[in-house]
Amino acid sequence: MARAGSEEQLRIWYVGPAGISNTTSPTAAEINAGVDLTGFLTRDGLDTPLKGNTLDSSDVSSKYNTTAGGTYGGDPITATFHRDATYASDTAFTTLTRGLTGYFVVCRFFGAGTGSMTAGKKVEVWPIEIIAREAVKIAKDETQKVMVTCAVPTTPKLDQTVA
C-alpha cells in the first residue's frame, strides 16, 4: 500500500459566495475562477475538524452505558498562510478579510497536481465566514504568517466530484 504526504498533493481555493452554483457538483470553471491559495498555505496550516458527539441512551436495565450517534461538526476551521513581502502579491492576506463569506474548495485527494482544476477530481466544499484574521506570533527563522478562523454556517460537502 502506497502512502503519501500532503506536499504537492493538497490544493486550496477561495471562491466567492456566488461563485459556486451547486456545492454538490462544483465545476472546474467555478473553482478556477476562484483565488488559488495553495502556494501560501503552510504545510501544517489547514484544520477542518468534524468531530462527532454521542447521546446517552443508557437505561436502568443494564450497567453498560450505551450511546447513540448525535450531532457532528460545528467547530471553526482554521487556515494558516505565509505572508508575501510585497503587499500587492500578498494574496492570502489581502483576500481573506474578516467578515468575508464564500467557500474554501480543498482538493486533498492524491493527484491534485498543479495548474487548473479539471473535471473528475474530488474536492471538499467548505462554506465559510471569516470570523478572525490574525497575525501568527513571530519567531526566529520563520516567515510572517496570518491565520484565519472560519465559522462553517452550513454543512460542508465532502468528496464531491468536479463537473
C-alpha positions as CSV (number, residue, x, y, z in Angstrom):
1,M,0.0,0.0,0.0
2,A,1.5,3.3,-1.1
3,R,1.2,6.4,1.2
4,A,1.9,10.0,0.5
5,G,2.0,13.3,2.4
6,S,0.1,16.5,1.6
7,E,3.1,18.2,-0.1
8,E,2.3,18.6,-3.8
9,Q,-1.0,16.8,-3.3
10,L,-3.3,19.3,-1.4
11,R,-4.7,22.4,-3.1
12,I,-7.0,25.1,-1.8
13,W,-9.0,27.9,-3.4
14,Y,-11.2,30.6,-2.1
15,V,-14.4,31.0,-4.1
16,G,-16.8,33.9,-3.5
17,P,-20.4,33.3,-2.3
18,A,-21.9,33.5,-5.7
19,G,-19.1,31.6,-7.4
20,I,-20.4,28.0,-6.9
21,S,-24.0,27.3,-8.2
22,N,-24.2,23.7,-6.8
23,T,-21.9,22.7,-4.0
24,T,-22.5,19.0,-4.6
25,S,-21.2,19.3,-8.1
26,P,-18.9,22.3,-8.4
27,T,-17.5,22.9,-11.9
28,A,-13.8,23.2,-12.8
29,A,-14.5,26.7,-14.2
30,E,-16.1,27.8,-11.0
31,I,-13.1,26.6,-8.9
32,N,-10.6,28.0,-11.4
33,A,-12.3,31.4,-11.2
34,G,-11.6,31.4,-7.5
35,V,-8.3,32.5,-5.8
36,D,-5.7,29.7,-5.7
37,L,-4.2,29.9,-2.2
38,T,-2.2,26.8,-2.4
39,G,1.2,28.5,-2.6
40,F,0.5,30.5,0.6
41,L,-0.8,27.6,2.8
42,T,1.7,26.4,5.3
43,R,2.4,22.7,5.4
44,D,0.5,22.3,8.7
45,G,-1.9,25.1,8.0
46,L,-5.3,23.6,7.5
47,D,-7.5,22.2,10.2
48,T,-11.1,21.1,9.3
49,P,-12.4,19.3,12.3
50,L,-15.6,17.3,12.0
51,K,-15.8,15.6,15.4
52,G,-18.9,13.7,16.4
53,N,-20.9,13.7,19.6
54,T,-22.8,10.9,21.2
55,L,-26.1,10.8,23.1
56,D,-26.5,8.9,26.3
57,S,-29.0,6.2,25.5
58,S,-28.5,4.2,28.8
59,D,-31.3,2.9,30.9
60,V,-31.5,1.2,34.2
61,S,-31.9,-2.3,32.8
62,S,-28.1,-2.6,32.3
63,K,-24.9,-1.4,33.9
64,Y,-23.5,-0.7,30.4
65,N,-23.6,2.9,29.4
66,T,-24.9,2.8,25.8
67,T,-24.6,5.7,23.4
68,A,-26.2,6.7,20.1
69,G,-24.9,9.0,17.4
70,G,-25.6,12.6,17.9
71,T,-24.6,15.8,16.2
72,Y,-21.3,16.5,14.4
73,G,-19.2,19.4,13.2
74,G,-19.8,23.0,14.0
75,D,-16.2,23.6,15.1
76,P,-14.5,26.5,13.4
77,I,-11.9,25.7,10.8
78,T,-8.5,27.4,10.6
79,A,-6.0,28.0,7.9
80,T,-2.6,29.5,8.2
81,F,-0.9,31.2,5.3
82,H,2.5,32.7,4.6
83,R,2.6,36.5,4.1
84,D,4.3,37.8,1.0
85,A,7.0,40.5,1.3
86,T,5.2,42.6,-1.3
87,Y,1.7,43.8,-0.3
88,A,0.4,43.7,-3.9
89,S,1.4,40.0,-4.0
90,D,0.2,39.1,-0.5
91,T,-2.8,37.3,-2.0
92,A,-3.9,35.3,1.1
93,F,-3.7,38.2,3.4
94,T,-5.4,40.7,1.1
95,T,-8.2,38.3,0.0
96,L,-9.1,36.7,3.3
97,T,-10.5,39.6,5.4
98,R,-12.7,39.4,8.5
99,G,-16.4,39.1,7.6
100,L,-15.7,37.6,4.1
101,T,-18.1,34.8,3.1
102,G,-17.8,32.2,0.4
103,Y,-16.1,28.8,0.1
104,F,-12.8,27.1,0.7
105,V,-12.5,24.4,-2.0
106,V,-10.0,21.8,-0.9
107,C,-8.6,19.1,-3.1
108,R,-6.6,16.8,-0.8
109,F,-7.0,13.7,-2.8
110,F,-3.9,12.3,-4.5
111,G,-3.2,13.6,-7.9
112,A,-4.4,17.2,-7.2
113,G,-1.4,18.3,-9.2
114,T,-0.7,21.8,-10.2
115,G,-2.3,24.2,-12.7
116,S,-6.0,24.4,-13.3
117,M,-8.7,22.2,-11.7
118,T,-10.1,19.6,-14.0
119,A,-13.3,17.7,-14.1
120,G,-13.4,14.3,-12.4
121,K,-11.2,15.3,-9.4
122,K,-12.6,15.0,-5.9
123,V,-13.0,18.1,-3.7
124,E,-14.4,19.3,-0.4
125,V,-16.5,22.5,-0.5
126,W,-16.5,24.3,2.9
127,P,-18.9,27.2,3.3
128,I,-17.0,29.8,5.4
129,E,-17.4,33.1,7.1
130,I,-14.1,34.5,8.3
131,I,-14.5,35.5,11.9
132,A,-10.9,36.3,12.7
133,R,-7.8,37.2,10.7
134,E,-4.7,37.4,13.0
135,A,-1.0,37.6,12.7
136,V,0.7,34.5,13.9
137,K,3.3,35.0,16.6
138,I,6.7,35.9,15.1
139,A,9.6,33.6,15.6
140,K,13.2,33.5,14.7
141,D,13.9,32.0,11.2
142,E,10.2,31.8,10.4
143,T,8.2,33.7,7.7
144,Q,5.5,36.0,8.8
145,K,2.1,34.3,8.7
146,V,-1.6,35.0,9.1
147,M,-4.2,32.7,10.4
148,V,-7.9,32.9,9.5
149,T,-10.6,31.3,11.7
150,C,-13.8,30.5,9.9
151,A,-17.3,29.7,11.0
152,V,-19.0,27.0,8.9
153,P,-22.6,28.2,8.5
154,T,-23.9,25.2,6.6
155,T,-22.9,21.6,6.2
156,P,-19.7,21.1,4.1
157,K,-19.9,18.9,1.1
158,L,-17.1,16.3,1.2
159,D,-15.8,14.0,-1.5
160,Q,-17.6,15.8,-4.3
161,T,-16.8,15.2,-8.0
162,V,-15.8,18.2,-10.0
163,A,-18.0,18.6,-13.1
